Amino acid sequence: MIIEERPEKNQGASWWSDRSKKLLADQKNSWPLLKENYQNLENVIEREFEFDGFTVRVQSNQARIISSSADVRAEAIRSRKCFLCRENFPLEQNGLSYNKQVFILANPYPIFPEHLTISKSKHIPQTIIGNFAEFLEISRILGKHYTVFYNGPKCGSSAPDHMHFQAGTKNLIPVEFEFDKMVQRLSRAVVSNGKIEARFFEDHLRYFITLESRNKGELLFAFKTFINSFKKISVPHDEPLLNIISSYQEDIWRVIIFPRGKHRPDQYSLEGSKQLLISPAAVDMGGLFITPRKEDFEKITKDDIVNIYKQVTVTKEYFEYLRKKIGEIFI
Ligand SMILES: [Zn+2]
């Protein structure tokens, strides 16, 4: 059932965030699968690995096996019923309709104590190109309680045929709660024109770029510059591989972009004891590794984390190119 509620004129900017929180609470009571998966999440265990000035956490989460091992090849996608299309929703699933074009839904396979899927009402392919403005808008309206993230169609999304974002409890991804600490260690300072700030992280095992601004137009322009530059050095016709995490606080967006070299590390397809079923997406790039198999959770080492990041991040040459192109905005 899609709930057609919207804020009254005098209701504040946090209405959608509060209302989504209530949706999730209601769904935990009315949808047995959801209730069970959230109860299991309460007993989830995590390990923490200390690096030089930042941490990476590993979460043991068996419910995520469906997502992590999803067969995202075109023929497999075509032959399954799309779980983000309204006609295929489980009977118990309710959603909020935002602008008639987007549904806010409870995610039944949570990583966070509160985990939402934000899905287009129409079945259209996953892409950030043309959808970044909506991504910013969703991260603003949900910003009070949630951080919003995006996984590219070939980079962690388990429904590459149906446009969607996800949102999770704010400040639970290491890159969010350690942001200030990580910024202090940056070897090169921020670039800024007074309206937008860009930072380039290169000393944290994986490369990433952050854009911060209270001005949506500035963010759109910077992102366009980034994506057009990244396209030039990526496989033609495909969206460049990337994940994005965005949060909104005190009227300011913070967008964290992870340009990627590849989706799954070699360990994913090794056999026997050498295999690690880890399929990195936005959350993993943000410093929270999800391991759906207990054996992987137990055996993963610090060296594995270093090695996996090294395989799936972009090369230093590509990162320098992106830095140069984005930097040109500020000249
Ligand atoms: Zn669909």
Residues whose N, C-alpha, C, O or C-beta is under 5 A from the ligand:
A	BS01	ZN	C82 L84 C85 H123 H162
